[in-house]
Amino acid sequence: MDKNTDIKNDIKTGATNNFDQEALEYHSRGKPGKIEVISSKPCVSEKDLSLAYSPGVAAPCKVIAKDASKVYDYTAKGNLVGVISNGTAVLGLGNIGPHASKPVMEGKGILFKQFSGIDVFDIEVAANDVDTFCNAVKVLEPTFGGINLEDIKAPECFEIEERLKKEMKIPVFHDDQHGTAIVSGAALLNAAAVTNRKMDQIRIVVNGAGASANSCAKIFISLGVRRENIIMCDSQGVIYKGRTAGMNKYKEYFASETEARTLIEALRGADVFVGLSVAGALTPEMLKDMAKDPIIFAMANPEPEITPDKARAARPDAIIATGRSDYPNQVNNVLGFPSIFRGALDTRATQINEEMKLAAVQALAKLAREDVPDRVSATYGGKSFKFGREYLIPKPFDTRVLMWVAPAVAKAAMDSGVAGRPIEDWDHYRESLEALQGPSKVFIRSAINRVHQNSQANGGQLPRIVFPEGTSSKVLKALATLVEEKICQPILLGYPDRVKEKIAALDIPSLKDVPIIHPAQYPKYFSYVEKLYTLRQRKGINMREAERLMADPNYFAAMMVTMGDADGVVNGASINYADAVKPILQTVGVYEGGVPAGLNIILLEDKFLILADTTVNFNPTAEQCAQIALQAANIVEYFGIEPKVAMLSYSNFSGSEGTPSKMKKAAELLKKLRPGIMADGDMQADTAVNPEIMERLFPFSDLKGGANVLIFPNLESANIAYKLIQQVGKVEVIGPFLSGVRRSSNVLQRTTTVDGIVNSVVFTALEAQYITEVLKSRAKK
């Protein structure tokens, strides 16, 4: 029987429901499993091979042999975590052994990579006794920057972690214990705040006495809960002083002075139930004797001790959290371990101590009280989140978690004296965390930094950007970020009362002082009308038509830019692209010799490419292609990068009739427009972006090192290229942006997101600053 038949039989006989079948197919299709090793350095040539292995590898070996700390500089150790298990307590499956635990450990590796950029080797150890397990892990210390212990049964897990923390000089963290404790600790802080409880007065019942329960109870105490106010139960009932059956030293620590002997008795008058046990352990009847606004953390997986609907039916005033993603307030360890290890590794901490764990708790709790960005809502089907009973902790796919938790943990490592490499530049550190979330974050952060630098050089003056869609929810939400980041001085158009009502409805207090202009009531309205009439009187527009058009916020916004009352305009969030572009071209207009053109920016891990023209000119001439290229080259220079322009065609330097001839001529014209620019064409796309092809086959070309500006022969090819790359390439695409106009003006696509608007405004602000400087320079001359 072949492998595929075996797998089909496994799926047929081993799946108890459709989801199980889907999971088996997911894990088996293509390459079995969920992980692979990918080289972080090129290894495609003989030179690469000699550097990666022999003889080149000897150089870092010799350096490390002299100074072992250099292993962090020349290897992946500093970003590598070992996820290690013996499979004795896997999820809700119990002691299923190391082989059966491997899918879970691979999954853990994916979460580390996805949420914090940390690489993982999963290691499954056939060792059930403490000594053998500890010895196996200890000898791996040279390999890893940290150890994540996983799915090890209690009480062995306590002793294993204690010993390894003492005997190893890298962080050792048993996530089953501390991950749940950290996330539920944040949830408890916020639940107490929502119900006006004080931590030192809360009475808690913990059902379960394993690793998670023990750690949760301890962290609650660290957060201010009094130890005598915690009652812990196990399968035999309340853990009380004097009990001998089923006890160990870890349970003994939580033995209570109480007359209660059952979970039912323990819950009478209790404020909080913390379940780390089994499905159905908590019944609706048990809830009835709990205190007002009971806090129910039913965290058994995959089925909670009680489902939220049953709990709420019994106690409508209950605040409920579970471990499941299909209910509010999911206590998910992914909110903890990736960011905690990120902060620990980045400071080369020797351990993850209590101070670091508590810093993570506080960071998560504070983040939940912040406004939730649209991008998070979009990830969860457009559902909105606001701090309160249904939203006590951040959502797992909230990318801000890394930005809040990792720095908090890193600072705690430094303050508590366990950091081997303190962080000196916190702004740079936060930027490095942002970079882990994709190349667009790096690119936009680079642009934001340039906006700030230019603003400081200009006495703190920020670009004035006008937004004609003053009641657009997406625009207003984007402006909240832009105001907070100090990117621009926004100006909103619309009826002031309506705009203010929308701002209040969206609860964006940071916009309360933003200027709001009603076009027809603006003092310069009639001078704007006259200016439009002057510009368009020979284009079929009379004075009455000019007055009508100027009442349109899109024309009014464009005229504000034309008249110098704003430095840039961004529109298009609620109208189609052509209708949004028209007022800009008719009012702001193109500069002398300019060609209106759309461009998109393709973001790769280590660079970006500009593609043009993607939105405006159907079949530009050679002269227009040259001008579009010049405009794109200027934009590349906004970022302090030398432009390298490729005129694309279906041939390499053939100059054949048709497209090759046009693009060859375009390259020649560009060099006349701007002598010394690195540009060439006609050439194929692979030649343009692959320096090795260019150097090997076309050494005569002026283009060296790979192009960063790609000019397409027509709109059709450019548009197809960027949309295809966007869908099938491992890249991010931002834009389109409008080039060739006299002042900074950009048009959004109606499908754009809040993040897309932010990106467009950042780019508009940066462009406005450069245009202002050019105008100042010309005025001086």
ZATIPA-58492 format. One line per 3 residues: number of its first residue (from 1); for each residue y negated, x negated, z negated of C-alpha. Coordinates in steps of 0.1 Angstrom, whole numbers, plus 5000, padded with zeros to 4 digits. Example, Ala and Ser with C-alpha at 12.3 -4.5 7.8 and 13.67 -1.06 7.14 Angstrom:
# ZATIPA-58492
1> 5045 4877 4922  5011 4863 4929 .
This chain:
# ZATIPA-58492
1> 5000 5000 5000  4966 4985 5010  4936 4982 4987 .
4> 4917 5012 5002  4947 5035 4997  4950 5023 4961 .
7> 4913 5031 4955  4917 5065 4971  4946 5072 4948 .
10> 4926 5060 4918  4897 5083 4927  4921 5112 4933 .
13> 4940 5108 4900  4914 5092 4877  4884 5114 4884 .
16> 4882 5144 4861  4851 5158 4878  4828 5153 4909 .
19> 4806 5129 4890  4835 5106 4880  4846 5106 4916 .
22> 4811 5096 4928  4810 5069 4902  4844 5054 4913 .
25> 4833 5054 4949  4799 5038 4939  4817 5009 4922 .
28> 4843 5004 4949  4825 5007 4982  4816 4975 5000 .
31> 4818 4946 4977  4836 4957 4945  4814 4958 4914 .
34> 4776 4958 4911  4765 4922 4911  4763 4891 4932 .
37> 4747 4856 4930  4718 4850 4953  4702 4816 4958 .
40> 4666 4813 4948  4661 4783 4970  4667 4780 5008 .
43> 4700 4764 5018  4702 4768 5056  4698 4732 5068 .
46> 4713 4698 5062  4681 4688 5043  4683 4718 5021 .
49> 4720 4710 5013  4712 4675 5004  4684 4686 4980 .
52> 4705 4715 4965  4736 4694 4959  4744 4657 4966 .
55> 4725 4635 4965  4694 4654 4955  4708 4671 4925 .
58> 4712 4638 4907  4674 4635 4902  4671 4665 4878 .
61> 4704 4656 4862  4690 4622 4852  4658 4637 4839 .
64> 4676 4662 4818  4700 4636 4804  4670 4617 4790 .
67> 4653 4649 4777  4675 4680 4772  4644 4703 4770 .
70> 4638 4696 4807  4668 4718 4814  4643 4747 4813 .
73> 4622 4731 4840  4649 4723 4865  4675 4750 4860 .
76> 4677 4788 4856  4686 4785 4818  4652 4798 4807 .
79> 4657 4831 4826  4694 4835 4821  4711 4857 4795 .
82> 4748 4860 4787  4759 4896 4783  4791 4891 4762 .
85> 4817 4916 4750  4853 4919 4738  4855 4955 4748 .
88> 4863 4968 4713  4836 4995 4712  4826 5005 4747 .
91> 4802 5034 4750  4820 5065 4738  4853 5051 4751 .
94> 4863 5030 4720  4885 4999 4721  4894 4997 4758 .
97> 4896 4959 4760  4876 4932 4779  4888 4941 4814 .
100> 4878 4977 4811  4844 4967 4796  4834 4947 4827 .
103> 4818 4976 4846  4795 4982 4816  4785 4946 4813 .
106> 4778 4943 4850  4756 4974 4846  4738 4958 4818 .
109> 4731 4929 4840  4715 4952 4866  4692 4967 4839 .
112> 4681 4932 4828  4672 4923 4864  4656 4957 4873 .
115> 4634 4961 4842  4624 4925 4833  4635 4901 4861 .
118> 4660 4884 4839  4692 4871 4855  4726 4877 4838 .
121> 4761 4864 4837  4785 4889 4822  4813 4874 4802 .
124> 4842 4894 4788  4861 4876 4761  4897 4883 4751 .
127> 4891 4877 4714  4892 4904 4687  4889 4882 4656 .
130> 4855 4869 4645  4863 4832 4646  4877 4831 4681 .
133> 4849 4852 4695  4822 4831 4678  4837 4798 4689 .
136> 4839 4811 4725  4802 4821 4725  4789 4790 4707 .
139> 4801 4766 4733  4782 4785 4760  4748 4776 4744 .
142> 4739 4750 4771  4742 4776 4798  4720 4804 4785 .
145> 4685 4810 4773  4697 4840 4752  4729 4860 4743 .
148> 4731 4897 4744  4762 4909 4724  4775 4942 4736 .
151> 4801 4968 4727  4817 4951 4697  4831 4973 4670 .
154> 4819 4973 4634  4822 4957 4610  4831 4926 4630 .
157> 4799 4929 4651  4777 4923 4619  4795 4891 4610 .
160> 4796 4879 4646  4759 4883 4650  4750 4868 4616 .
163> 4771 4837 4623  4759 4832 4658  4723 4835 4648 .
166> 4728 4809 4622  4748 4785 4644  4729 4788 4677 .
169> 4694 4778 4686  4688 4805 4712  4682 4842 4707 .
172> 4713 4862 4698  4709 4900 4699  4735 4927 4694 .
175> 4719 4955 4714  4741 4983 4702  4727 4976 4667 .
178> 4691 4968 4674  4683 4984 4707  4689 5019 4695 .
181> 4671 5011 4662  4640 4998 4679  4636 5028 4703 .
184> 4645 5054 4677  4621 5036 4653  4593 5042 4678 .
187> 4603 5078 4682  4604 5083 4644  4569 5069 4639 .
190> 4555 5093 4665  4576 5123 4653  4561 5116 4618 .
193> 4526 5115 4633  4531 5147 4653  4544 5166 4621 .
196> 4518 5149 4598  4545 5132 4577  4541 5099 4558 .
199> 4569 5074 4563  4574 5068 4526  4579 5105 4519 .
202> 4604 5112 4547  4640 5121 4537  4666 5110 4563 .
205> 4703 5117 4568  4721 5093 4590  4755 5105 4604 .
208> 4775 5075 4614  4780 5041 4597  4786 5018 4626 .
211> 4765 4991 4641  4737 5014 4654  4735 5035 4623 .
214> 4732 5004 4601  4705 4989 4621  4686 5021 4625 .
217> 4685 5027 4588  4673 4991 4582  4645 4993 4607 .
220> 4634 5027 4593  4631 5010 4559  4610 4982 4575 .
223> 4588 5009 4589  4581 5023 4555  4609 5047 4547 .
226> 4621 5043 4511  4657 5032 4509  4665 5058 4482 .
229> 4654 5085 4507  4682 5077 4532  4716 5092 4529 .
232> 4743 5078 4552  4775 5097 4561  4807 5085 4579 .
235> 4838 5104 4589  4847 5108 4552  4814 5123 4541 .
238> 4785 5109 4522  4785 5072 4513  4776 5073 4476 .
241> 4776 5050 4447  4811 5046 4433  4830 5056 4465 .
244> 4859 5033 4473  4876 5048 4502  4867 5034 4536 .
247> 4840 5012 4522  4828 4977 4532  4798 4956 4522 .
250> 4776 4970 4550  4782 5006 4539  4778 4996 4503 .
253> 4742 4986 4511  4734 5022 4518  4754 5039 4491 .
256> 4732 5066 4476  4727 5079 4440  4734 5115 4451 .
259> 4755 5145 4442  4759 5154 4479  4793 5148 4493 .
262> 4792 5164 4527  4769 5163 4556  4760 5200 4550 .
265> 4749 5192 4514  4731 5160 4525  4710 5179 4550 .
268> 4695 5204 4525  4658 5198 4524  4661 5167 4547 .
271> 4632 5159 4572  4653 5139 4596  4688 5139 4610 .
274> 4698 5107 4628  4731 5111 4647  4751 5081 4658 .
277> 4785 5097 4656  4804 5122 4677  4797 5153 4698 .
280> 4795 5185 4678  4791 5169 4644  4759 5189 4637 .
283> 4761 5227 4639  4732 5252 4642  4740 5265 4607 .
286> 4734 5230 4592  4699 5229 4605  4688 5260 4587 .
289> 4684 5243 4553  4664 5214 4566  4627 5210 4560 .
292> 4599 5225 4581  4596 5209 4616  4629 5191 4613 .
295> 4633 5159 4633  4667 5158 4651  4678 5126 4667 .
298> 4712 5135 4681  4721 5103 4699  4759 5104 4703 .
301> 4769 5096 4739  4777 5110 4763  4775 5143 4744 .
304> 4751 5146 4714  4759 5159 4680  4741 5191 4690 .
307> 4725 5200 4722  4687 5206 4722  4691 5242 4733 .
310> 4714 5251 4704  4692 5231 4680  4661 5249 4691 .
313> 4678 5283 4690  4686 5277 4653  4653 5260 4645 .
316> 4625 5267 4670  4602 5243 4651  4626 5213 4656 .
319> 4616 5181 4673  4646 5168 4692  4657 5135 4708 .
322> 4690 5126 4724  4705 5097 4743  4706 5117 4775 .
325> 4682 5116 4805  4684 5153 4812  4666 5162 4779 .
328> 4632 5152 4767  4628 5122 4743  4656 5101 4756 .
331> 4664 5073 4732  4675 5047 4758  4680 5011 4750 .
334> 4666 5001 4783  4632 5007 4767  4640 4977 4744 .
337> 4663 4949 4754  4649 4939 4788  4613 4935 4775 .
340> 4624 4920 4742  4644 4893 4759  4615 4888 4783 .
343> 4591 4880 4755  4617 4858 4737  4627 4838 4768 .
346> 4591 4833 4778  4583 4817 4745  4616 4799 4743 .
349> 4622 4815 4710  4651 4803 4689  4659 4838 4677 .
352> 4649 4874 4679  4638 4881 4643  4626 4912 4624 .
355> 4590 4905 4632  4598 4906 4669  4618 4938 4666 .
358> 4590 4955 4647  4565 4944 4673  4586 4961 4699 .
361> 4588 4993 4679  4550 4994 4674  4543 4986 4711 .
364> 4566 5015 4723  4551 5039 4698  4515 5031 4709 .
367> 4524 5032 4746  4537 5068 4742  4503 5078 4730 .
370> 4486 5066 4761  4479 5087 4792  4509 5087 4815 .
373> 4501 5075 4851  4509 5096 4881  4534 5071 4894 .
376> 4556 5077 4863  4554 5115 4869  4563 5110 4905 .
379> 4595 5091 4894  4605 5121 4874  4599 5148 4901 .
382> 4562 5153 4895  4567 5164 4859  4537 5156 4837 .
385> 4540 5140 4803  4517 5141 4773  4522 5128 4738 .
388> 4537 5154 4715  4569 5171 4706  4585 5167 4740 .
391> 4572 5132 4746  4576 5108 4717  4586 5077 4735 .
394> 4579 5063 4770  4602 5072 4799  4627 5044 4809 .
397> 4612 5040 4844  4576 5036 4831  4568 5001 4843 .
400> 4541 4997 4816  4569 4992 4790  4574 4956 4801 .
403> 4536 4950 4801  4533 4963 4765  4565 4952 4748 .
406> 4571 4917 4762  4536 4904 4751  4539 4920 4717 .
409> 4573 4904 4712  4561 4870 4725  4531 4871 4701 .
412> 4554 4880 4672  4576 4851 4681  4546 4828 4680 .
415> 4532 4842 4648  4565 4840 4630  4571 4804 4640 .
418> 4602 4808 4662  4585 4801 4695  4594 4768 4712 .
421> 4567 4772 4739  4537 4793 4728  4518 4812 4754 .
424> 4483 4799 4758  4468 4820 4786  4476 4857 4779 .
427> 4458 4870 4810  4480 4847 4832  4511 4858 4812 .
430> 4504 4895 4818  4499 4887 4855  4533 4870 4856 .
433> 4549 4901 4841  4531 4923 4867  4545 4901 4894 .
436> 4580 4910 4883  4573 4945 4894  4569 4937 4931 .
439> 4547 4918 4955  4521 4946 4957  4513 4940 4920 .
442> 4507 4904 4927  4485 4911 4957  4464 4938 4941 .
445> 4460 4917 4909  4448 4888 4931  4423 4912 4947 .
448> 4412 4926 4913  4406 4890 4900  4385 4882 4931 .
451> 4365 4914 4925  4359 4904 4889  4349 4868 4899 .
454> 4325 4880 4926  4310 4905 4901  4304 4878 4875 .
457> 4287 4856 4901  4265 4886 4909  4253 4892 4873 .
460> 4281 4917 4865  4272 4941 4893  4301 4961 4906 .
463> 4303 4976 4941  4292 5013 4943  4320 5032 4960 .
466> 4314 5069 4970  4342 5095 4970  4335 5127 4989 .
469> 4366 5144 4975  4352 5148 4940  4377 5175 4929 .
472> 4409 5158 4942  4433 5153 4913  4447 5122 4929 .
475> 4413 5106 4934  4401 5114 4898  4433 5100 4883 .
478> 4429 5068 4904  4393 5065 4892  4405 5065 4856 .
481> 4424 5032 4864  4395 5018 4885  4369 5025 4858 .
484> 4392 5010 4831  4399 4979 4853  4361 4976 4861 .
487> 4367 4976 4899  4338 4997 4910  4309 5020 4901 .
490> 4323 5053 4914  4301 5081 4928  4316 5115 4931 .
493> 4305 5142 4956  4309 5179 4949  4295 5208 4928 .
496> 4289 5190 4894  4302 5219 4873  4334 5221 4893 .
499> 4340 5183 4892  4334 5182 4855  4358 5211 4850 .
502> 4384 5192 4869  4378 5160 4849  4381 5180 4817 .
505> 4413 5198 4829  4429 5164 4837  4417 5150 4804 .
508> 4400 5119 4818  4372 5112 4793  4364 5078 4809 .
511> 4349 5097 4839  4324 5117 4818  4295 5095 4828 .
514> 4303 5090 4865  4275 5102 4887  4282 5135 4905 .
517> 4261 5144 4935  4258 5177 4953  4248 5167 4988 .
520> 4223 5196 4995  4205 5190 4962  4202 5152 4966 .
523> 4165 5140 4969  4173 5120 5000  4192 5148 5017 .
526> 4166 5155 5044  4161 5118 5051  4198 5116 5056 .
529> 4196 5145 5081  4169 5128 5101  4189 5095 5101 .
532> 4220 5113 5115  4199 5131 5141  4184 5097 5152 .
535> 4218 5082 5154  4234 5110 5173  4206 5128 5192 .
538> 4219 5113 5225  4254 5123 5216  4248 5160 5217 .
541> 4237 5166 5181  4204 5185 5174  4185 5187 5142 .
544> 4202 5219 5131  4236 5205 5137  4227 5173 5119 .
547> 4217 5194 5088  4250 5213 5090  4270 5181 5092 .
550> 4251 5164 5064  4262 5192 5040  4298 5179 5047 .
553> 4307 5155 5019  4324 5131 5043  4293 5128 5065 .
556> 4271 5126 5034  4292 5098 5018  4292 5078 5050 .
559> 4254 5082 5052  4250 5069 5016  4267 5037 5028 .
562> 4246 5036 5059  4214 5040 5040  4224 5014 5014 .
565> 4228 5039 4985  4265 5030 4982  4284 4998 4991 .
568> 4316 5015 5003  4333 5048 5010  4369 5060 5005 .
571> 4380 5094 5019  4410 5111 5035  4430 5122 5004 .
574> 4428 5159 5015  4421 5158 5052  4439 5143 5082 .
577> 4432 5107 5093  4413 5115 5125  4389 5139 5107 .
580> 4383 5114 5080  4376 5085 5104  4351 5105 5126 .
583> 4322 5107 5101  4325 5069 5094  4324 5059 5130 .
586> 4296 5083 5138  4275 5073 5108  4284 5039 5095 .
589> 4294 5027 5130  4309 4995 5141  4291 4962 5139 .
592> 4279 4944 5171  4309 4934 5190  4333 4950 5165 .
595> 4363 4972 5174  4373 4999 5150  4410 4992 5142 .
598> 4436 5000 5116  4456 4973 5099  4485 4973 5074 .
601> 4493 4946 5049  4530 4937 5046  4538 4922 5012 .
604> 4567 4897 5008  4577 4879 4977  4556 4848 4985 .
607> 4531 4858 5011  4516 4887 5030  4512 4896 5067 .
610> 4485 4916 5084  4496 4939 5113  4470 4953 5137 .
613> 4461 4977 5153  4483 5003 5137  4462 5034 5138 .
616> 4432 5035 5162  4435 5019 5197  4463 5031 5220 .
619> 4462 5003 5245  4435 4977 5236  4423 4953 5262 .
622> 4426 4915 5258  4390 4914 5247  4396 4941 5220 .
625> 4428 4924 5208  4408 4892 5203  4381 4910 5183 .
628> 4407 4929 5162  4423 4895 5155  4390 4881 5144 .
631> 4384 4910 5120  4418 4906 5105  4413 4868 5102 .
634> 4382 4875 5082  4401 4897 5058  4427 4870 5052 .
637> 4399 4848 5041  4389 4873 5015  4419 4859 4996 .
640> 4411 4823 5001  4439 4818 5027  4436 4802 5061 .
643> 4442 4827 5088  4470 4820 5114  4470 4845 5142 .
646> 4499 4853 5166  4493 4875 5197  4527 4893 5201 .
649> 4546 4901 5232  4581 4904 5245  4581 4868 5258 .
652> 4573 4833 5245  4544 4816 5263  4554 4830 5298 .
655> 4520 4844 5307  4538 4869 5329  4520 4898 5344 .
658> 4513 4927 5321  4516 4924 5283  4523 4886 5281 .
661> 4492 4879 5303  4470 4902 5282  4481 4886 5249 .
664> 4477 4851 5263  4442 4859 5274  4435 4875 5240 .
667> 4445 4842 5222  4421 4822 5245  4393 4847 5239 .
670> 4398 4845 5201  4395 4807 5202  4362 4811 5220 .
673> 4349 4836 5195  4359 4813 5167  4366 4777 5177 .
676> 4391 4759 5155  4410 4790 5144  4448 4785 5143 .
679> 4460 4810 5169  4483 4813 5199  4501 4837 5222 .
682> 4518 4852 5239  4548 4849 5217  4577 4869 5203 .
685> 4576 4882 5167  4604 4860 5154  4587 4829 5168 .
688> 4555 4839 5151  4568 4842 5116  4595 4815 5117 .
691> 4580 4780 5116  4614 4764 5123  4617 4782 5157 .
694> 4582 4773 5166  4586 4736 5157  4619 4733 5174 .
697> 4613 4751 5206  4575 4751 5210  4561 4720 5194 .
700> 4531 4722 5217  4518 4754 5200  4486 4754 5180 .
703> 4502 4777 5155  4518 4758 5126  4535 4770 5095 .
706> 4541 4807 5105  4515 4834 5113  4499 4856 5087 .
709> 4481 4878 5112  4502 4896 5139  4483 4913 5167 .
712> 4503 4938 5187  4497 4947 5223  4493 4984 5216 .
715> 4492 5010 5189  4527 5023 5197  4544 4989 5190 .
718> 4523 4982 5159  4529 5016 5144  4566 5015 5150 .
721> 4569 4980 5136  4551 4986 5103  4569 5019 5097 .
724> 4603 5004 5105  4596 4974 5082  4585 4998 5055 .
727> 4618 5017 5056  4644 4991 5062  4629 4958 5050 .
730> 4628 4945 5014  4590 4946 5015  4561 4967 5004 .
733> 4534 4980 5028  4499 4990 5019  4472 5005 5040 .
736> 4462 5013 5066  4427 4998 5062  4398 5003 5086 .
739> 4383 4972 5101  4354 4966 5125  4329 4990 5108 .
742> 4295 4978 5096  4301 4985 5060  4332 4988 5038 .
745> 4349 5021 5047  4385 5031 5043  4405 5062 5051 .
748> 4435 5073 5030  4465 5091 5043  4470 5126 5029 .
751> 4504 5115 5016  4490 5087 4996  4498 5083 4959 .
754> 4474 5076 4930  4485 5039 4932  4478 5040 4970 .
757> 4443 5052 4963  4438 5024 4937  4450 4998 4962 .
760> 4426 5011 4989  4396 5011 4965  4403 4976 4953 .
763> 4404 4964 4989  4372 4984 4997  4354 4969 4967 .
766> 4364 4934 4977  4354 4939 5013  4320 4954 5001 .
769> 4313 4923 4981  4319 4900 5010  4298 4922 5033 .
772> 4270 4922 5008  4271 4884 5006  4270 4881 5044 .
775> 4240 4904 5046  4222 4884 5018  4229 4852 5037 .
778> 4215 4866 5069  4184 4878 5051  4177 4844 5038 .
781> 4180 4829 5073 .
